[in-house]
Amino acid sequence: METTNTTTPTPAQEDKTVAIIAYITLIGFIVAIVMHGSNKTKLGAYHLRQALGLIAFSVCLWVLLMIMMFIPFVGFIFAILSPFIWLGFLALLIIGIINASSGQENHYHLLVTWQLRCLKKLLINP
């Protein structure tokens, strides 16, 4: 006779799951919002705001780079620098995932002032 061990995730694990999924592409962010809607936690809300800030920052940066690439000579320089900029963005995503998996609420110092002003009211716990 075999017994199966079915364990339900603890609230701390669910918090981390939402926080980690928030950083995995735009679709992952949407899934994390849906998961967060049924179980609102401080850690989940924090990392959702951080991920939203990174997504918004990357979209603005992409638009700026696309505009700059049409300017002669400047566009050439930005075309060379663009992969390094996106590697930096990827590093920020990985740092966010590591912080989320360890349950920490560390913020990105470069983006924190903008995020605090714009995203402070979003995803607040009830």
Steps between C-alpha positions, in 0.01 A plus 500: 500500500648827391422833650543818308626804676306798376617816663341833447739789459543720804402865471868596488554272200197644322632851564831405343328334205309816411812709552716278278243462220458878486849537351457239226388689187180696458286185497654392830422843641134465400483150652656636820237777518223240471663284769549805721134594462387191691762528775635850553830511684751770571786313331295427189383861471854631545649281229208563265570873530871440443434283194252753362761772542758292314256421220401867462866605513597247234219610267599867537864410447416295191303790347785740576757266345289453188470877456871555562599235246355711218739788572819474293815410694312509833293208379816303426626557854167398651486194274833391646397579859152349476596138578688612811201704615273197462750281686478751784123473491528119507729530802234710678240231426726228639570707812124546542438127469774424755357756743149363450608140556673595825202707617691828507362841409807667353436776250688623197666825598493643148126457458375536855411871497297468182333183622411645837333798338315316225428154634456560873121476491488180291448154644469606863392239750143534629 
